[in-house]
Amino acid sequence: IKAEQKKILNEATKYINFDFDKATLKPSSFPRLEQMVQIMNEYPDYSLSIAGHTDSKGDDNYNLKLSYDRAASARAYMLSKGIPAERIESRGYGETKPIADNKTPAGQALNRRVDFDPYLTGEANAAETKYGPAPTISELKASGKPVPTRKPVKKAPVKRAAPAKRK
């Protein structure tokens, strides 16, 4: 991959961020994701590792699950654009790999991100080389700790108009 494309992939971290407690891609992320789709199409012998991250607010296990969901969201976008599933791996690191100080709102916002690391198919996964192995959801389950899930939102009861009085 050319230096220019590597720069685009590295800068994607700055542009593909998430709202607090969300794994939904922001529309502002789509132009950068489109560039990544083009790069993956230009270099069919490369695979892509997507690493999800969170800020430090909240439970560690919940943040790990959320980081997986963020990486999966970016992966789903790439798949929807025709990149083959076997060329994209997603993983989550929770709050363990911050790029900014989690003590400030601006730093927290920067840490709610996904990183994109290309590597030649068949070689070591770039994210694992960079960050080490990511914990898995099955490891969370095996640890005996509950895997965090979001509680269903209760809908407000529908208010019905009182029946008309009969005369």
DSSP file (Angstrom, degrees, kcal/mol; ACC not computed):
  #  RESIDUE AA STRUCTURE BP1 BP2  ACC     N-H-->O    O-->H-N    N-H-->O    O-->H-N    TCO  KAPPA ALPHA  PHI   PSI    X-CA   Y-CA   Z-CA
    1    1 A I              0   0    0      0, 0.0     5,-0.0     0, 0.0    38,-0.0   0.000 360.0 360.0 360.0 134.7    0.0    0.0    0.0
    2    2 A K     >  -     0   0    0      1,-0.1     4,-2.2     4,-0.0     3,-0.3  -0.229 360.0-111.8 -66.3 156.2    1.4    3.4   -1.0
    3    3 A A  H  > S+     0   0    0      1,-0.2     4,-2.2     2,-0.2     5,-0.1   0.860 117.2  56.7 -57.4 -37.9    2.3    5.9    1.7
    4    4 A E  H  > S+     0   0    0      1,-0.2     4,-1.8     2,-0.2    -1,-0.2   0.907 108.4  46.0 -63.0 -41.9   -0.6    8.2    0.8
    5    5 A Q  H  > S+     0   0    0     -3,-0.3     4,-2.4     2,-0.2    -1,-0.2   0.884 110.3  53.3 -69.3 -37.8   -3.1    5.4    1.3
    6    6 A K  H  X S+     0   0    0     -4,-2.2     4,-2.7     1,-0.2    -2,-0.2   0.897 107.3  52.9 -61.9 -38.7   -1.5    4.4    4.7
    7    7 A K  H  X S+     0   0    0     -4,-2.2     4,-2.7     2,-0.2    -1,-0.2   0.914 107.9  50.4 -62.4 -42.7   -1.8    8.1    5.7
    8    8 A I  H  X S+     0   0    0     -4,-1.8     4,-1.2     2,-0.2    -2,-0.2   0.925 112.1  47.6 -60.3 -45.0   -5.5    8.0    4.9
    9    9 A L  H  < S+     0   0    0     -4,-2.4   107,-0.5     1,-0.2     4,-0.5   0.911 113.6  47.0 -63.8 -42.2   -6.0    4.8    6.9
   10   10 A N  H >< S+     0   0    0     -4,-2.7     3,-0.8     1,-0.2     4,-0.2   0.876 112.0  50.3 -67.5 -36.8   -4.1    6.2    9.9
   11   11 A E  H >X S+     0   0    0     -4,-2.7     3,-1.7     1,-0.2     4,-0.8   0.690  89.1  82.4 -74.6 -17.2   -6.0    9.5    9.7
   12   12 A A  H >X S+     0   0    0     -4,-1.2     4,-2.2    -3,-0.3     3,-1.0   0.835  79.7  67.6 -56.4 -31.7   -9.3    7.7    9.7
   13   13 A T  H <4 S+     0   0    0     -3,-0.8    -1,-0.3    -4,-0.5    -2,-0.2   0.846  98.5  51.5 -55.6 -34.9   -9.0    7.4   13.5
   14   14 A K  H <4 S+     0   0    0     -3,-1.7    -1,-0.3    -4,-0.2    -2,-0.2   0.745 118.1  36.4 -74.1 -23.0   -9.5   11.2   13.7
   15   15 A Y  H << S+     0   0    0     -3,-1.0     2,-0.8    -4,-0.8    -2,-0.2   0.587 103.3  68.1-110.9 -13.0  -12.6   11.2   11.5
   16   16 A I     <  +     0   0    0     -4,-2.2    98,-1.1    98,-0.2     2,-0.2  -0.766  68.0 141.8-112.7  86.9  -14.4    8.0   12.5
   17   17 A N  B     -A  113   0A   0     -2,-0.8     9,-0.6    96,-0.2     2,-0.3  -0.680  36.9-134.8-119.3 173.2  -15.5    8.6   16.0
   18   18 A F        -     0   0    0     94,-1.8    94,-0.1    91,-0.4     3,-0.1  -0.910  18.7-107.1-132.4 153.7  -18.7    7.7   17.9
   19   19 A D    >   -     0   0    0      5,-0.4     3,-1.7    -2,-0.3     5,-0.1  -0.360  60.8 -72.2 -70.7 160.6  -21.1    9.4   20.3
   20   20 A F  T 3  S+     0   0    0      1,-0.3    -1,-0.2    -2,-0.1     3,-0.1  -0.321 118.2   0.3 -56.3 131.2  -21.0    8.4   23.9
   21   21 A D  T 3  S+     0   0    0      1,-0.2     2,-0.3    -3,-0.1    -1,-0.3   0.737 110.1 115.3  62.4  27.0  -22.4    4.9   24.5
   22   22 A K    <   -     0   0    0     -3,-1.7    -1,-0.2     1,-0.1    48,-0.1  -0.936  46.5-173.3-128.0 149.9  -23.1    4.4   20.7
   23   23 A A        +     0   0    0     -2,-0.3     2,-0.4    -3,-0.1    50,-0.1   0.188  53.5 117.3-119.4  11.9  -21.8    2.1   18.0
   24   24 A T        -     0   0    0     -5,-0.1    -5,-0.4     1,-0.1     2,-0.1  -0.666  69.4-117.4 -85.1 131.7  -23.6    3.8   15.2
   25   25 A L        -     0   0    0     -2,-0.4    -7,-0.1    -7,-0.1    -2,-0.1  -0.444  26.6-126.6 -66.2 136.8  -21.5    5.3   12.5
   26   26 A K    >   -     0   0    0     -9,-0.6     3,-2.4    -2,-0.1     4,-0.5  -0.604  17.5-121.0 -79.4 145.3  -21.9    9.1   12.1
   27   27 A P  G >  S+     0   0    0      0, 0.0     3,-1.2     0, 0.0    -1,-0.1   0.809 112.7  67.4 -55.4 -29.1  -22.7   10.4    8.6
   28   28 A S  G 3  S+     0   0    0      1,-0.2     4,-0.4     2,-0.1    -3,-0.0   0.677  93.9  60.5 -65.7 -14.9  -19.5   12.4    8.8
   29   29 A S  G <> S+     0   0    0     -3,-2.4     4,-2.3     1,-0.2     3,-0.3   0.711  82.4  82.4 -81.5 -22.2  -17.6    9.1    8.7
   30   30 A F  H <> S+     0   0    0     -3,-1.2     4,-2.6    -4,-0.5     5,-0.2   0.859  85.4  53.2 -60.1 -42.2  -18.9    8.0    5.4
   31   31 A P  H  > S+     0   0    0      0, 0.0     4,-1.6     0, 0.0    -1,-0.2   0.920 112.9  45.2 -59.8 -40.8  -16.5    9.9    3.1
   32   32 A R  H  > S+     0   0    0     -4,-0.4     4,-1.7    -3,-0.3    -2,-0.2   0.901 112.5  51.2 -68.5 -39.6  -13.5    8.5    5.0
   33   33 A L  H  X S+     0   0    0     -4,-2.3     4,-2.2     1,-0.2    -1,-0.2   0.884 106.3  55.2 -63.5 -37.6  -15.0    5.0    4.9
   34   34 A E  H  X S+     0   0    0     -4,-2.6     4,-2.2     1,-0.2    -1,-0.2   0.887 105.1  53.1 -62.2 -38.1  -15.5    5.4    1.1
   35   35 A Q  H  X S+     0   0    0     -4,-1.6     4,-2.2     1,-0.2    -1,-0.2   0.896 108.3  50.5 -62.7 -38.9  -11.8    6.1    0.7
   36   36 A M  H  X S+     0   0    0     -4,-1.7     4,-2.6     2,-0.2    -2,-0.2   0.885 107.0  53.3 -67.5 -37.8  -11.0    2.9    2.6
   37   37 A V  H  X S+     0   0    0     -4,-2.2     4,-2.1     2,-0.2    -1,-0.2   0.926 109.4  49.7 -60.1 -44.4  -13.3    0.9    0.4
   38   38 A Q  H  X S+     0   0    0     -4,-2.2     4,-2.1     2,-0.2    -2,-0.2   0.912 110.6  49.6 -60.9 -43.3  -11.4    2.4   -2.6
   39   39 A I  H  X S+     0   0    0     -4,-2.2     4,-1.6     1,-0.2    -2,-0.2   0.924 110.5  49.6 -62.6 -44.5   -8.0    1.4   -1.1
   40   40 A M  H  < S+     0   0    0     -4,-2.6     6,-0.2     1,-0.2    -1,-0.2   0.861 111.2  49.9 -64.4 -34.3   -9.2   -2.1   -0.4
   41   41 A N  H  < S+     0   0    0     -4,-2.1    -1,-0.2     1,-0.2    -2,-0.2   0.851 110.3  50.4 -70.5 -34.1  -10.4   -2.4   -4.0
   42   42 A E  H  < S+     0   0    0     -4,-2.1    -2,-0.2     1,-0.2    -1,-0.2   0.778 116.8  41.4 -72.2 -27.2   -7.1   -1.2   -5.3
   43   43 A Y    ><  +     0   0    0     -4,-1.6     3,-1.9    -5,-0.2    -1,-0.2  -0.678  63.2 167.7-124.3  75.5   -5.1   -3.7   -3.2
   44   44 A P  T 3  S+     0   0    0      0, 0.0    -1,-0.1     0, 0.0    -2,-0.1   0.631  74.2  65.1 -68.1 -12.1   -6.9   -7.0   -3.3
   45   45 A D  T 3  S+     0   0    0     -3,-0.1    76,-2.4     2,-0.0     2,-0.3   0.413  91.1  84.5 -88.9   3.6   -4.0   -8.8   -1.7
   46   46 A Y  E <   -B  120   0B   0     -3,-1.9     2,-0.3    74,-0.2    74,-0.2  -0.778  61.3-156.6-105.2 150.0   -4.4   -6.8    1.5
   47   47 A S  E     -B  119   0B   0     72,-3.5    72,-2.2    -2,-0.3     2,-0.4  -0.735  14.3-134.0-112.5 168.7   -6.7   -7.5    4.5
   48   48 A L  E     -Bc 118  88B   0     39,-3.1    41,-2.7    -2,-0.3     2,-0.5  -0.989   7.2-157.7-131.8 129.9   -7.9   -5.0    7.0
   49   49 A S  E     -Bc 117  89B   0     68,-2.5    68,-2.6    -2,-0.4     2,-0.5  -0.921  10.1-161.4-104.4 128.6   -8.1   -5.2   10.8
   50   50 A I  E     -Bc 116  90B   0     39,-3.4    41,-2.4    -2,-0.5     2,-0.5  -0.949   4.8-166.2-112.9 120.8  -10.6   -2.9   12.4
   51   51 A A  E     -Bc 115  91B   0     64,-2.3    64,-2.6    -2,-0.5     2,-0.3  -0.929   7.0-151.3-112.0 123.0  -10.0   -2.2   16.1
   52   52 A G  E     -Bc 114  92B   0     39,-2.9    41,-2.4    -2,-0.5    42,-0.3  -0.661  16.0-176.7 -93.0 148.6  -12.8   -0.6   18.2
   53   53 A H        -     0   0    0     60,-2.4    60,-0.3    -2,-0.3     2,-0.3  -0.929   9.3-162.1-140.6 161.4  -12.1    1.5   21.3
   54   54 A T        -     0   0    0     40,-2.5    43,-0.2    -2,-0.3    58,-0.1  -0.858  27.4-104.2-133.7 170.5  -14.1    3.4   24.0
   55   55 A D        -     0   0    0     -2,-0.3    -1,-0.1     2,-0.1    53,-0.1  -0.248  45.1 -99.8 -81.0-175.0  -13.4    6.1   26.5
   56   56 A S  S    S+     0   0    0     46,-0.1     2,-0.2    -2,-0.1    39,-0.1   0.411  82.9 115.5 -93.7   3.4  -13.0    5.1   30.2
   57   57 A K        +     0   0    0     51,-0.0    -2,-0.1     6,-0.0     2,-0.1  -0.525  68.9   8.0 -72.3 136.8  -16.5    6.0   31.4
   58   58 A G  S    S-     0   0    0     -2,-0.2     2,-0.1     4,-0.1     0, 0.0  -0.244 104.9 -19.4  94.1-178.8  -18.5    3.0   32.5
   59   59 A D     >  -     0   0    0      1,-0.1     4,-2.7    -2,-0.1     5,-0.2  -0.374  52.8-131.3 -69.3 138.2  -17.9   -0.7   33.2
   60   60 A D  H  > S+     0   0    0      1,-0.2     4,-2.1     2,-0.2    35,-0.2   0.907 107.4  47.2 -57.4 -45.5  -14.9   -2.3   31.7
   61   61 A N  H  > S+     0   0    0      2,-0.2     4,-2.2     1,-0.2    -1,-0.2   0.897 111.7  50.2 -66.5 -39.8  -16.8   -5.3   30.3
   62   62 A Y  H  > S+     0   0    0      1,-0.2     4,-2.6     2,-0.2    -1,-0.2   0.927 110.7  50.1 -62.5 -43.6  -19.5   -3.1   28.9
   63   63 A N  H  X S+     0   0    0     -4,-2.7     4,-2.5     1,-0.2    31,-0.3   0.860 107.5  54.3 -64.0 -35.3  -16.9   -1.0   27.2
   64   64 A L  H  X S+     0   0    0     -4,-2.1     4,-2.0     2,-0.2    30,-0.4   0.946 110.8  45.3 -62.8 -46.9  -15.3   -4.1   25.7
   65   65 A K  H  X S+     0   0    0     -4,-2.2     4,-2.3     1,-0.2    -2,-0.2   0.914 112.8  51.3 -61.2 -43.9  -18.6   -5.2   24.2
   66   66 A L  H  X S+     0   0    0     -4,-2.6     4,-2.2     1,-0.2    -1,-0.2   0.888 107.5  52.7 -62.0 -39.7  -19.2   -1.6   22.9
   67   67 A S  H  X S+     0   0    0     -4,-2.5     4,-2.2     2,-0.2    -1,-0.2   0.893 108.8  49.9 -65.3 -38.3  -15.8   -1.5   21.3
   68   68 A Y  H  X S+     0   0    0     -4,-2.0     4,-2.6     1,-0.2    -2,-0.2   0.919 110.0  51.4 -61.7 -43.1  -16.6   -4.8   19.5
   69   69 A D  H  X S+     0   0    0     -4,-2.3     4,-2.0     2,-0.2    -2,-0.2   0.878 108.7  51.0 -63.0 -37.7  -19.9   -3.3   18.4
   70   70 A R  H  X S+     0   0    0     -4,-2.2     4,-1.9     2,-0.2    -1,-0.2   0.932 112.0  45.7 -65.5 -45.9  -18.1   -0.2   17.0
   71   71 A A  H  X S+     0   0    0     -4,-2.2     4,-2.4     1,-0.2    -2,-0.2   0.901 112.5  52.0 -63.3 -39.8  -15.6   -2.3   15.0
   72   72 A A  H  X S+     0   0    0     -4,-2.6     4,-2.8     1,-0.2    -1,-0.2   0.854 105.8  55.4 -65.0 -34.4  -18.4   -4.5   13.8
   73   73 A S  H  X S+     0   0    0     -4,-2.0     4,-1.7     2,-0.2    -1,-0.2   0.923 110.4  44.2 -64.0 -45.0  -20.3   -1.4   12.6
   74   74 A A  H  X S+     0   0    0     -4,-1.9     4,-2.0     2,-0.2    -2,-0.2   0.889 113.8  51.4 -66.6 -38.9  -17.4   -0.2   10.5
   75   75 A R  H  X S+     0   0    0     -4,-2.4     4,-2.7     1,-0.2    -2,-0.2   0.921 106.7  53.5 -63.2 -44.1  -16.9   -3.8    9.2
   76   76 A A  H  X S+     0   0    0     -4,-2.8     4,-2.3     1,-0.2    -1,-0.2   0.879 107.1  52.4 -59.9 -37.9  -20.6   -4.0    8.2
   77   77 A Y  H  X S+     0   0    0     -4,-1.7     4,-0.9     2,-0.2    -1,-0.2   0.946 110.1  47.3 -62.1 -47.4  -20.2   -0.8    6.2
   78   78 A M  H ><>S+     0   0    0     -4,-2.0     5,-1.9     1,-0.2     3,-0.7   0.901 112.2  50.1 -62.0 -41.1  -17.2   -2.2    4.4
   79   79 A L  H ><5S+     0   0    0     -4,-2.7     3,-2.0     1,-0.2    -1,-0.2   0.891 104.9  57.5 -63.1 -39.4  -19.1   -5.5    3.7
   80   80 A S  H 3<5S+     0   0    0     -4,-2.3    -1,-0.2     1,-0.3    -2,-0.2   0.716 103.4  55.1 -65.4 -18.7  -22.1   -3.5    2.4
   81   81 A K  T <<5S-     0   0    0     -4,-0.9    -1,-0.3    -3,-0.7    -2,-0.2   0.280 127.9 -96.1 -97.7   9.2  -19.7   -1.9   -0.2
   82   82 A G  T < 5S+     0   0    0     -3,-2.0    -3,-0.2     1,-0.3    -2,-0.1   0.510  73.0 144.9  95.7   4.9  -18.6   -5.3   -1.5
   83   83 A I      < -     0   0    0     -5,-1.9    -1,-0.3     1,-0.1    -2,-0.1  -0.659  58.2-109.1 -75.2 128.1  -15.4   -5.9    0.4
   84   84 A P    >   -     0   0    0      0, 0.0     3,-1.9     0, 0.0     4,-0.2  -0.279  17.4-127.4 -62.9 141.2  -15.2   -9.7    1.0
   85   85 A A  G >  S+     0   0    0      1,-0.3     3,-1.6     2,-0.2    -6,-0.1   0.824 106.1  63.0 -57.5 -35.6  -15.7  -10.8    4.6
   86   86 A E  G 3  S+     0   0    0      1,-0.3    -1,-0.3   -39,-0.0     3,-0.0   0.608  99.8  55.9 -70.4  -8.1  -12.6  -12.9    4.7
   87   87 A R  G <  S+     0   0    0     -3,-1.9   -39,-3.1     1,-0.1     2,-0.4   0.432 101.3  64.0 -99.4  -0.6  -10.5   -9.7    4.1
   88   88 A I  E <   -c   48   0B   0     -3,-1.6     2,-0.4    -4,-0.2   -39,-0.2  -0.981  56.6-178.8-131.1 125.4  -11.9   -7.8    7.1
   89   89 A E  E     -c   49   0B   0    -41,-2.7   -39,-3.4    -2,-0.4     2,-0.4  -0.967   8.5-162.2-119.8 137.3  -11.5   -8.6   10.8
   90   90 A S  E     +c   50   0B   0     -2,-0.4     2,-0.3   -41,-0.2   -39,-0.2  -0.933  14.3 165.7-119.8 146.2  -12.9   -6.6   13.6
   91   91 A R  E     -c   51   0B   0    -41,-2.4   -39,-2.9    -2,-0.4     2,-0.4  -0.969  24.5-131.0-150.8 160.7  -12.0   -6.7   17.3
   92   92 A G  E     +c   52   0B   0     43,-0.4   -39,-0.2    -2,-0.3   -24,-0.1  -0.933  16.9 179.5-122.5 143.5  -12.5   -4.6   20.4
   93   93 A Y    >   -     0   0    0    -41,-2.4     3,-2.0    -2,-0.4   -40,-0.2   0.305  28.4-153.5-119.7   4.6  -10.1   -3.3   22.9
   94   94 A G  T 3   -     0   0    0    -30,-0.4   -40,-2.5   -31,-0.3     3,-0.3  -0.322  65.7 -29.7  60.1-133.7  -12.5   -1.4   25.2
   95   95 A E  T 3  S+     0   0    0    -42,-0.2    -1,-0.2   -35,-0.2   -42,-0.1   0.236 112.2 100.6-100.1  12.0  -10.8    1.4   27.0
   96   96 A T  S <  S+     0   0    0     -3,-2.0    -1,-0.2     1,-0.2    -2,-0.1   0.634  79.8  45.7 -78.5 -14.6   -7.4   -0.2   27.2
   97   97 A K  S    S+     0   0    0     -3,-0.3    -1,-0.2   -43,-0.2    -3,-0.1  -0.504  73.0 174.7-128.9  64.5   -5.7    1.7   24.3
   98   98 A P        -     0   0    0      0, 0.0     3,-0.1     0, 0.0   -43,-0.1  -0.341  22.4-166.2 -70.9 152.4   -6.5    5.4   24.6
   99   99 A I  S    S+     0   0    0      8,-0.2     2,-0.3     1,-0.1    12,-0.0   0.404  76.2  32.2-110.9  -4.0   -5.0    8.0   22.2
  100  100 A A  S    S-     0   0    0      7,-0.2     2,-0.3     8,-0.1    -1,-0.1  -0.929  99.9 -76.2-145.8 166.9   -6.0   10.9   24.4
  101  101 A D    >   -     0   0    0     -2,-0.3     3,-1.0     1,-0.1     6,-0.1  -0.510  30.7-153.2 -69.3 125.8   -6.5   11.8   28.0
  102  102 A N  T 3  S+     0   0    0     -2,-0.3    -1,-0.1     1,-0.2   -46,-0.1   0.392  83.0  81.4 -80.6   4.2   -9.8   10.4   29.3
  103  103 A K  T 3  S+     0   0    0      4,-0.0    -1,-0.2   -47,-0.0    -2,-0.0   0.603  88.7  57.3 -85.2 -11.1  -10.0   13.2   32.0
  104  104 A T  S <> S-     0   0    0     -3,-1.0     4,-2.6     1,-0.1     5,-0.2  -0.893  82.8-125.7-119.5 150.3  -11.4   15.7   29.5
  105  105 A P  H  > S+     0   0    0      0, 0.0     4,-2.2     0, 0.0     5,-0.1   0.881 113.3  52.7 -58.2 -37.6  -14.5   15.6   27.3
  106  106 A A  H  > S+     0   0    0      2,-0.2     4,-1.8     1,-0.2     5,-0.1   0.916 110.6  46.8 -65.6 -41.9  -12.4   16.3   24.2
  107  107 A G  H  > S+     0   0    0      2,-0.2     4,-1.6     1,-0.2    -8,-0.2   0.903 110.8  52.1 -65.1 -41.5  -10.0   13.4   25.1
  108  108 A Q  H  X S+     0   0    0     -4,-2.6     4,-0.9     1,-0.2    -2,-0.2   0.909 107.4  52.8 -60.9 -42.0  -12.9   11.1   25.7
  109  109 A A  H >< S+     0   0    0     -4,-2.2     3,-0.7     1,-0.2   -91,-0.4   0.894 107.9  51.0 -61.7 -40.1  -14.4   11.9   22.3
  110  110 A L  H 3< S+     0   0    0     -4,-1.8    -1,-0.2     1,-0.2    -2,-0.2   0.828 106.3  55.5 -66.4 -31.2  -11.1   11.1   20.6
  111  111 A N  H 3< S+     0   0    0     -4,-1.6     2,-1.5     1,-0.1    -1,-0.2   0.652  85.8  83.9 -78.3 -14.9  -11.0    7.7   22.4
  112  112 A R  S << S+     0   0    0     -4,-0.9   -94,-1.8    -3,-0.7     2,-0.3  -0.682  79.5 105.1 -85.9  86.6  -14.4    6.7   21.1
  113  113 A R  B     -A   17   0A   0     -2,-1.5   -60,-2.4   -60,-0.3     2,-0.4  -0.859  65.4-120.7-151.8 174.5  -13.0    5.5   17.7
  114  114 A V  E     -B   52   0B   0    -98,-1.1     2,-0.3    -2,-0.3   -62,-0.2  -0.988  22.8-148.0-127.1 144.0  -12.1    2.7   15.4
  115  115 A D  E     -B   51   0B   0    -64,-2.6   -64,-2.3    -2,-0.4     2,-0.5  -0.853   5.8-148.9-107.8 146.2   -8.6    2.1   14.0
  116  116 A F  E     +B   50   0B   0   -107,-0.5   -66,-0.2    -2,-0.3  -103,-0.1  -0.972  16.0 178.6-118.8 122.8   -7.9    0.6   10.6
  117  117 A D  E     -B   49   0B   0    -68,-2.6   -68,-2.5    -2,-0.5     9,-0.3  -0.950  12.9-154.8-127.9 111.4   -4.7   -1.4   10.0
  118  118 A P  E     +B   48   0B   0      0, 0.0     2,-0.3     0, 0.0   -70,-0.2  -0.530  18.4 170.7 -81.5 150.9   -4.0   -3.0    6.6
  119  119 A Y  E     -B   47   0B   0    -72,-2.2   -72,-3.5    -2,-0.2     2,-0.2  -0.983  41.9 -89.9-154.5 153.4   -1.8   -6.0    6.3
  120  120 A L  E >   -B   46   0B   0     -2,-0.3     3,-2.5   -74,-0.2   -74,-0.2  -0.458  54.5-103.1 -65.0 130.2   -0.9   -8.5    3.6
  121  121 A T  T 3  S+     0   0    0    -76,-2.4    -1,-0.1     1,-0.3     3,-0.1  -0.314 109.8  28.0 -55.6 131.3   -3.3  -11.4    3.6
  122  122 A G  T 3  S+     0   0    0      1,-0.4    -1,-0.3    -3,-0.1     2,-0.1   0.191 103.0  99.2  98.3 -15.1   -1.6  -14.4    5.2
  123  123 A E  S <  S-     0   0    0     -3,-2.5    -1,-0.4     1,-0.2     3,-0.1  -0.397  89.5 -62.6 -94.5 177.8    0.7  -12.2    7.4
  124  124 A A        -     0   0    0      1,-0.1     2,-0.2    -2,-0.1    -1,-0.2  -0.304  62.4 -98.2 -61.4 140.5    0.3  -11.3   11.1
  125  125 A N     >  -     0   0    0      1,-0.1     4,-2.1    -3,-0.1     5,-0.2  -0.426  29.4-141.2 -61.6 127.1   -2.8   -9.3   11.8
  126  126 A A  H  > S+     0   0    0     -9,-0.3     4,-2.2     1,-0.2    -1,-0.1   0.862  98.0  51.0 -63.7 -39.1   -1.7   -5.6   12.0
  127  127 A A  H  >>S+     0   0    0    -10,-0.3     4,-3.5     2,-0.2     5,-0.5   0.896 110.4  49.5 -67.5 -38.6   -3.9   -4.7   15.0
  128  128 A E  H  >5S+     0   0    0      2,-0.2     4,-1.9     1,-0.2    -1,-0.2   0.885 111.6  49.0 -67.3 -37.0   -2.7   -7.7   17.0
  129  129 A T  H  <5S+     0   0    0     -4,-2.1    -2,-0.2     2,-0.2    -1,-0.2   0.899 118.1  41.4 -64.4 -40.2    0.9   -6.7   16.2
  130  130 A K  H  <5S+     0   0    0     -4,-2.2    -2,-0.2    -5,-0.2    -3,-0.2   0.921 135.7  12.3 -73.5 -47.6    0.1   -3.1   17.3
  131  131 A Y  H  <5S-     0   0    0     -4,-3.5    -3,-0.2     1,-0.3    -2,-0.2   0.573 100.7-118.2-111.2 -13.4   -2.0   -3.7   20.4
  132  132 A G     << -     0   0    0     -4,-1.9    -1,-0.3    -5,-0.5    -2,-0.1  -0.302  61.1 -27.7  89.7 174.4   -1.6   -7.4   21.3
  133  133 A P        -     0   0    0      0, 0.0    -5,-0.0     0, 0.0     0, 0.0  -0.324  65.1-130.3 -65.2 142.5   -4.5   -9.9   21.3
  134  134 A A        -     0   0    0      1,-0.1   -41,-0.1    -2,-0.0     2,-0.0  -0.706  23.9-110.3 -89.9 141.7   -7.9   -8.5   22.0
  135  135 A P        -     0   0    0      0, 0.0   -43,-0.4     0, 0.0     2,-0.3  -0.392  36.0-135.2 -65.2 150.8  -10.1  -10.2   24.6
  136  136 A T     >  -     0   0    0      1,-0.1     4,-1.7   -45,-0.1     3,-0.1  -0.698  17.0-117.8-107.7 161.4  -13.0  -12.0   23.2
  137  137 A I  H  > S+     0   0    0     -2,-0.3     4,-2.4     1,-0.2     5,-0.2   0.875 117.3  57.1 -62.5 -36.9  -16.7  -12.1   24.3
  138  138 A S  H  > S+     0   0    0      1,-0.2     4,-2.6     2,-0.2    -1,-0.2   0.857 103.9  53.1 -64.4 -32.9  -16.3  -15.9   24.9
  139  139 A E  H  > S+     0   0    0      2,-0.2     4,-1.6     1,-0.2    -1,-0.2   0.883 107.0  52.3 -66.5 -37.0  -13.4  -15.0   27.3
  140  140 A L  H  <>S+     0   0    0     -4,-1.7     5,-0.9     2,-0.2     4,-0.4   0.942 111.8  45.4 -60.6 -46.5  -15.8  -12.6   29.1
  141  141 A K  H ><5S+     0   0    0     -4,-2.4     3,-1.5     1,-0.2    -2,-0.2   0.909 111.6  52.2 -63.2 -42.0  -18.4  -15.4   29.4
  142  142 A A  H 3<5S+     0   0    0     -4,-2.6    -1,-0.2     1,-0.3    -2,-0.2   0.776  99.2  64.8 -66.0 -26.4  -15.7  -17.9   30.6
  143  143 A S  T 3<5S-     0   0    0     -4,-1.6    -1,-0.3    -3,-0.2    -2,-0.2   0.627 111.9-119.7 -72.3 -10.8  -14.6  -15.5   33.3
  144  144 A G  T < 5S+     0   0    0     -3,-1.5    -3,-0.1    -4,-0.4    -2,-0.1   0.352  74.4 126.5  88.4  -7.5  -17.9  -15.8   34.9
  145  145 A K      < -     0   0    0     -5,-0.9    -1,-0.4     1,-0.1    -2,-0.2  -0.638  69.2-106.2 -82.8 142.1  -18.7  -12.1   34.5
  146  146 A P        -     0   0    0      0, 0.0    -1,-0.1     0, 0.0    -5,-0.1  -0.425  29.1-118.6 -67.9 140.4  -21.9  -11.3   32.8
  147  147 A V        -     0   0    0     -2,-0.1   -85,-0.1     1,-0.1     2,-0.0  -0.689  38.5-115.8 -76.3 123.5  -21.6  -10.1   29.3
  148  148 A P        +     0   0    0      0, 0.0     2,-0.3     0, 0.0    -1,-0.1  -0.323  39.6 175.5 -66.7 140.8  -23.2   -6.6   29.4
  149  149 A T        -     0   0    0     -2,-0.0     2,-0.3   -84,-0.0   -87,-0.0  -0.946  34.1-103.6-136.0 159.6  -26.3   -6.0   27.4
  150  150 A R        -     0   0    0     -2,-0.3     3,-0.1     1,-0.1     0, 0.0  -0.660  35.8-119.3 -84.2 140.0  -28.5   -3.0   27.0
  151  151 A K        -     0   0    0     -2,-0.3    -1,-0.1     1,-0.1     2,-0.0  -0.548  36.5-101.5 -75.1 141.8  -31.7   -3.1   28.9
  152  152 A P        -     0   0    0      0, 0.0     2,-0.4     0, 0.0    -1,-0.1  -0.364  36.0-116.7 -64.0 142.9  -34.8   -2.8   26.6
  153  153 A V        -     0   0    0     -3,-0.1     2,-0.4    -2,-0.0    -3,-0.0  -0.672  25.0-131.4 -81.7 128.7  -36.3    0.6   26.6
  154  154 A K        -     0   0    0     -2,-0.4     2,-0.3     1,-0.0    -1,-0.0  -0.657  19.8-131.9 -81.2 132.8  -39.9    0.5   27.9
  155  155 A K        -     0   0    0     -2,-0.4     3,-0.1     1,-0.1    -1,-0.0  -0.602  23.9-108.1 -83.3 144.2  -42.3    2.3   25.7
  156  156 A A        -     0   0    0     -2,-0.3    -1,-0.1     1,-0.1     3,-0.1  -0.444  44.1 -98.6 -67.2 142.8  -44.6    4.8   27.3
  157  157 A P        -     0   0    0      0, 0.0     2,-0.4     0, 0.0    -1,-0.1  -0.333  40.2-107.0 -63.5 145.9  -48.2    3.6   27.4
  158  158 A V        -     0   0    0     -3,-0.1     2,-0.6     1,-0.1    -3,-0.0  -0.592  30.0-136.7 -74.8 127.2  -50.4    4.9   24.6
  159  159 A K        -     0   0    0     -2,-0.4     2,-0.4    -3,-0.1    -1,-0.1  -0.753  20.0-158.7 -88.2 126.4  -52.8    7.4   26.0
  160  160 A R        -     0   0    0     -2,-0.6     2,-0.1     1,-0.0     0, 0.0  -0.817  22.6-106.9-106.4 145.3  -56.3    6.9   24.6
  161  161 A A        -     0   0    0     -2,-0.4     3,-0.1     1,-0.1    -1,-0.0  -0.405  42.1-104.0 -66.7 142.5  -58.9    9.6   24.4
  162  162 A A        -     0   0    0      1,-0.1    -1,-0.1    -2,-0.1     3,-0.1  -0.401  45.0 -97.5 -65.1 142.7  -61.7    9.1   26.9
  163  163 A P        -     0   0    0      0, 0.0    -1,-0.1     0, 0.0     2,-0.1  -0.304  45.6 -98.6 -62.0 146.5  -64.9    7.7   25.3
  164  164 A A        -     0   0    0      1,-0.1     2,-0.2    -3,-0.1    -3,-0.0  -0.376  41.2-110.0 -64.9 141.8  -67.4   10.4   24.5
  165  165 A K        -     0   0    0     -3,-0.1     2,-0.3    -2,-0.1    -1,-0.1  -0.519  28.9-129.3 -74.7 139.6  -70.2   10.7   27.0
  166  166 A R              0   0    0     -2,-0.2    -1,-0.1     1,-0.1     0, 0.0  -0.666 360.0 360.0 -88.3 144.9  -73.6    9.5   25.9
  167  167 A K              0   0    0     -2,-0.3    -1,-0.1     0, 0.0    -2,-0.0   0.433 360.0 360.0 -95.3 360.0  -76.5   11.7   26.4
